[in-house]
Amino acid sequence: MIAARDFGVRRAVGVEIDEALATIARLRAREEGVGDRVEIIEGDMFKVDLSEATIVYIYMFASINERLAPKLERELGEGARVVTLDFPIPPWTPVRIRRFEDEAGRRRSVYLYVRGVSDARAVTRAPPERLQGFAERLSPCSL
């Protein structure tokens, strides 16, 4: 919703397995004035096709992110960005990590990954300098 509201994203899709949370998300999208550009799918992230996504935001535990990594590698195109809050994607290597304190005083971390750079297969075959300076070239996606 934030991407549609604040950054003019034409189409955003959310996946929520819990029916009540999916309903709340749909209501919030309408309240934010982006209901026509935001679709909330009630379903399992492991079963939803991500092949058209260019940016994926994930808020799940690292253990689930690790299980999700092979799906992201299979379905996302080179250059697709993956952003996670608080929990990394093992064994991927983030191109940028931003740490901050939220309004409630909690310490948070935002991890930015790029498919083809951060994912395990790309990192193991790419020279280490491939990651150097990459985050700076990601504008307008700054963390």
Rosetta silent file (secondary structure, phi, psi, omega in degrees, C-alpha in Angstrom):
SEQUENCE: MIAARDFGVRRAVGVEIDEALATIARLRAREEGVGDRVEIIEGDMFKVDLSEATIVYIYMFASINERLAPKLERELGEGARVVTLDFPIPPWTPVRIRRFEDEAGRRRSVYLYVRGVSDARAVTRAPPERLQGFAERLSPCSL
SCORE:     score description
SCORE:     0.000 S_00000001
   1 L     0.000  -40.350 -179.365    0.000    0.000    0.000 S_00000001
   2 H   -62.315  -40.940  179.580    2.807    2.396    0.833 S_00000001
   3 H   -62.318  -40.642  179.274    4.367    1.811   -2.582 S_00000001
   4 H   -71.193  -42.504 -176.652    1.071    2.620   -4.305 S_00000001
   5 H   -72.908  -48.349 -171.269    0.264    5.580   -2.075 S_00000001
   6 H   -95.058  -23.018 -173.598    3.681    7.226   -1.718 S_00000001
   7 H  -121.509    7.185  174.516    5.597    6.137   -4.813 S_00000001
   8 L    69.819   20.717  177.409    2.904    5.899   -7.483 S_00000001
   9 L   -59.048  130.697 -176.013    3.253    2.165   -8.074 S_00000001
  10 L   -73.208  -31.738 -178.535    0.578    1.246  -10.620 S_00000001
  11 L  -146.910  123.932  176.151   -0.104   -2.229   -9.284 S_00000001
  12 E  -124.779  140.247 -179.744    0.720   -3.755   -5.904 S_00000001
  13 E  -127.195  128.667  176.143   -0.229   -7.252   -4.817 S_00000001
  14 E  -112.502  149.266  178.068   -0.216   -8.480   -1.235 S_00000001
  15 E  -123.206  124.036 -179.971   -0.469  -12.063   -0.065 S_00000001
  16 E  -136.979  125.412 -176.805   -1.936  -12.832    3.348 S_00000001
  17 L   -79.085  -26.009 -177.956   -2.829  -16.323    4.508 S_00000001
  18 L   -86.335  123.405 -175.919   -5.082  -15.158    7.366 S_00000001
  19 H   -58.056  -44.857 -178.215   -8.615  -14.270    6.204 S_00000001
  20 H   -64.371  -43.004  179.718   -9.168  -11.556    8.832 S_00000001
  21 H   -68.007  -35.276  176.882   -5.831   -9.848    8.087 S_00000001
  22 H   -64.106  -41.083  178.416   -6.507  -10.017    4.339 S_00000001
  23 H   -64.027  -44.362  178.225   -9.878   -8.311    4.898 S_00000001
  24 H   -61.099  -42.543 -179.985   -8.272   -5.609    7.049 S_00000001
  25 H   -62.247  -41.775  178.055   -5.602   -5.032    4.376 S_00000001
  26 H   -63.219  -42.729  178.081   -8.264   -4.596    1.673 S_00000001
  27 H   -62.895  -43.298  178.938  -10.152   -2.107    3.842 S_00000001
  28 H   -62.959  -38.754  178.358   -6.962   -0.158    4.548 S_00000001
  29 H   -61.046  -42.402  177.766   -6.145   -0.015    0.843 S_00000001
  30 H   -65.395  -43.029  179.136   -9.562    1.543    0.183 S_00000001
  31 H   -61.536  -34.983 -179.751   -9.136    3.967    3.099 S_00000001
  32 L   -79.681   -5.710  179.039   -5.724    4.995    1.736 S_00000001
  33 L    80.289   18.193 -178.964   -7.287    5.669   -1.667 S_00000001
  34 L  -121.494   17.476 -178.449   -5.326    2.968   -3.467 S_00000001
  35 L   -58.289  -26.974  178.752   -7.903    0.186   -3.549 S_00000001
  36 L   -78.545  -13.390 -178.497   -7.951    0.314   -7.352 S_00000001
  37 L  -115.173   -6.809 -177.396   -4.187   -0.346   -7.508 S_00000001
  38 E  -116.778  125.178  175.916   -3.729   -2.761   -4.600 S_00000001
  39 E  -113.535  130.295  176.288   -4.858   -6.374   -4.724 S_00000001
  40 E  -109.862  117.964  178.687   -4.753   -8.510   -1.581 S_00000001
  41 E   -96.018  125.825  172.682   -4.703  -12.230   -2.250 S_00000001
  42 E   -86.359  107.403 -176.074   -5.838  -14.471    0.557 S_00000001
  43 L  -178.325 -174.653 -176.959   -3.495  -17.382    0.071 S_00000001
  44 L   -96.075  123.135 -179.049   -0.228  -19.121    0.681 S_00000001
  45 L   -55.671  -30.068 -179.340    2.904  -17.238   -0.426 S_00000001
  46 L   -73.430  -15.437 -177.508    4.446  -20.555   -1.453 S_00000001
  47 L  -108.984   -8.285 -178.798    1.626  -21.141   -3.948 S_00000001
  48 L   -85.251  134.804  178.829    1.254  -17.638   -5.438 S_00000001
  49 L   -73.310  121.149 -179.186    2.994  -16.974   -8.780 S_00000001
  50 L  -105.027    7.723 -170.610    5.618  -14.240   -8.310 S_00000001
  51 L   -62.548  -23.026  179.227    6.990  -14.298  -11.859 S_00000001
  52 L   -94.601   -4.405 -176.814    5.634  -10.841  -12.761 S_00000001
  53 L   -72.626  140.507  173.641    6.803   -9.137   -9.557 S_00000001
  54 L  -109.231  -22.719  174.771    9.560   -6.551   -9.755 S_00000001
  55 E  -137.058  131.834  177.854    9.559   -5.756   -6.032 S_00000001
  56 E  -124.811  127.808  175.424    8.655   -8.193   -3.256 S_00000001
  57 E  -108.958  131.072 -177.078    8.230   -7.152    0.371 S_00000001
  58 E  -128.597  132.944  170.912    8.332   -9.926    2.970 S_00000001
  59 L  -127.320   82.873  178.355    7.658   -9.829    6.693 S_00000001
  60 L  -141.160  162.079  178.279    8.214  -13.388    7.839 S_00000001
  61 L   -60.790  154.026 -179.124   10.670  -15.149   10.136 S_00000001
  62 H   -57.067  -36.053 -179.384   14.134  -15.938    8.753 S_00000001
  63 H   -64.384  -36.399  177.409   13.359  -19.674    8.808 S_00000001
  64 H   -74.772  -40.660  176.900   10.376  -19.122    6.500 S_00000001
  65 H   -58.026  -39.271  179.295   12.363  -16.696    4.326 S_00000001
  66 H   -64.049  -40.193  176.618   15.016  -19.388    3.936 S_00000001
  67 H   -68.134  -29.249 -178.722   12.364  -21.862    2.750 S_00000001
  68 H   -80.321  -22.190 -175.395   11.001  -19.186    0.390 S_00000001
  69 H   -52.867  -46.799  179.479   14.421  -18.390   -1.153 S_00000001
  70 H   -60.589  -35.144  177.302   14.356  -21.194   -3.781 S_00000001
  71 H   -65.743  -43.685  178.448   10.914  -20.007   -4.961 S_00000001
  72 H   -61.571  -41.348  179.587   12.193  -16.433   -5.267 S_00000001
  73 H   -64.681  -38.590 -179.343   15.202  -17.696   -7.234 S_00000001
  74 H   -72.720  -41.577 -167.629   12.976  -19.704   -9.591 S_00000001
  75 H   -98.800  -28.709 -177.353   10.236  -17.151  -10.173 S_00000001
  76 L   -84.013  143.425  176.952   11.739  -13.666   -9.932 S_00000001
  77 L   -78.741  160.793  176.389   13.554  -12.150  -12.869 S_00000001
  78 L   -55.086  134.310  178.304   17.083  -10.798  -12.711 S_00000001
  79 L    91.291  -11.681  176.711   17.091   -7.399  -11.026 S_00000001
  80 L   -61.722  141.813 -178.132   13.859   -7.912   -9.070 S_00000001
  81 E  -101.560  141.813  177.007   14.180   -6.387   -5.619 S_00000001
  82 E  -125.569  126.371 -179.642   13.254   -8.130   -2.394 S_00000001
  83 E  -118.484  130.959  175.744   12.826   -6.132    0.805 S_00000001
  84 E  -124.046  150.285  177.103   12.419   -7.760    4.208 S_00000001
  85 E  -109.040  123.436  173.129   11.718   -6.203    7.584 S_00000001
  86 L    73.766  -28.412 -174.937   13.617   -7.492   10.636 S_00000001
  87 L  -124.844  124.719 -179.026   14.390  -10.960    9.261 S_00000001
  88 L   -74.046  176.391  175.271   17.025  -11.743    6.593 S_00000001
  89 L  -111.332   92.693  175.864   16.802  -14.329    3.822 S_00000001
  90 L   -69.611  139.074    2.035   19.434  -16.967    4.519 S_00000001
  91 L   -98.833   19.878 -178.643   21.644  -17.672    2.578 S_00000001
  92 L   -64.133  157.851  177.400   21.193  -14.540    0.427 S_00000001
  93 L  -111.795  118.190  179.904   23.494  -11.543    0.840 S_00000001
  94 L   -68.976  147.300  174.460   21.763   -8.162    1.173 S_00000001
  95 L   -85.539  -17.916  176.707   23.077   -5.291   -0.937 S_00000001
  96 E  -157.158  144.053  173.644   22.009   -2.899    1.804 S_00000001
  97 E  -128.664  129.604  176.309   20.844   -3.048    5.417 S_00000001
  98 E  -118.720  124.176  178.995   19.227   -0.072    7.118 S_00000001
  99 E  -108.685  139.541 -179.188   18.815   -0.127   10.884 S_00000001
 100 E  -155.812  171.367  175.690   16.551    2.328   12.669 S_00000001
 101 E  -109.622  128.658 -178.760   14.351    2.811   15.693 S_00000001
 102 L   -81.750 -178.871 -176.253   10.602    2.923   15.069 S_00000001
 103 L   -59.566  -27.954 -178.853    8.023    5.187   16.735 S_00000001
 104 L   -90.167    3.051  179.051    7.630    2.718   19.615 S_00000001
 105 L    85.447    8.662  178.625   11.387    2.642   20.261 S_00000001
 106 L   -82.294  139.704  175.907   11.901   -0.827   18.745 S_00000001
 107 E   -80.219  127.165 -176.672   15.112   -1.463   16.846 S_00000001
 108 E  -124.092  158.434  175.678   14.284   -2.514   13.285 S_00000001
 109 E  -134.869  134.587  174.162   16.287   -3.661   10.266 S_00000001
 110 E  -113.624  126.566 -179.403   15.346   -3.403    6.593 S_00000001
 111 E  -109.271  131.445  177.098   17.208   -5.723    4.226 S_00000001
 112 E  -112.192  125.572  178.050   17.417   -5.029    0.490 S_00000001
 113 E  -121.022  154.133  175.541   18.190   -7.885   -1.895 S_00000001
 114 E  -129.434  121.923 -179.824   18.468   -7.960   -5.681 S_00000001
 115 L   -62.414  129.795 -176.419   17.707  -11.165   -7.580 S_00000001
 116 L    97.883  -13.909  177.375   20.758  -12.177   -9.563 S_00000001
 117 L  -119.135  -49.310 -173.756   23.086  -10.393   -7.148 S_00000001
 118 L   -86.304  -29.843 -172.412   22.011  -11.377   -3.637 S_00000001
 119 L   -68.462  157.205 -170.573   20.690  -14.886   -4.141 S_00000001
 120 H   -54.059  -46.032 -177.066   22.833  -17.880   -3.316 S_00000001
 121 H   -65.684  -40.928 -179.175   23.547  -19.006   -6.874 S_00000001
 122 H   -69.245  -39.823 -177.586   24.590  -15.541   -8.058 S_00000001
 123 H   -67.111  -39.214 -177.557   26.724  -14.866   -4.986 S_00000001
 124 H   -71.127  -26.439 -178.971   28.598  -18.148   -5.255 S_00000001
 125 H  -101.852  -10.184 -177.015   29.498  -17.609   -8.924 S_00000001
 126 L   -96.632  144.688  175.736   29.955  -13.835   -8.852 S_00000001
 127 L   -66.562  149.619 -177.465   33.139  -12.100   -7.757 S_00000001
 128 H   -55.206  -32.072 -178.882   32.802  -10.204   -4.430 S_00000001
 129 H   -66.301  -13.314  178.311   33.230   -6.845   -6.182 S_00000001
 130 H   -61.632  -32.896  179.925   29.881   -7.444   -7.915 S_00000001
 131 L   -81.442  -26.354 -177.017   28.144   -6.372   -4.699 S_00000001
 132 L   -64.864  127.135  177.352   30.376   -3.360   -4.109 S_00000001
 133 L    78.246   -5.440 -176.529   28.679   -0.147   -5.105 S_00000001
 134 L   -65.413  -41.379 -177.079   25.575   -1.971   -6.332 S_00000001
 135 H   -60.409  -35.226 -179.361   23.280   -0.493   -3.685 S_00000001
 136 H   -67.240  -24.040 -179.012   24.176    3.044   -4.746 S_00000001
 137 H   -88.109    5.715 -174.952   23.001    2.295   -8.286 S_00000001
 138 H   -89.618    7.541 -178.591   19.539    1.229   -7.105 S_00000001
 139 L   -54.267  143.680    8.462   17.923    4.658   -7.128 S_00000001
 140 L   -88.956   13.270 -177.402   15.124    5.464   -6.627 S_00000001
 141 L   -87.299   79.053 -178.355   14.985    2.490   -4.248 S_00000001
 142 L  -103.278  143.739  178.092   16.984    3.929   -1.388 S_00000001
 143 L  -111.262    0.000    0.000   16.947    2.598    2.128 S_00000001
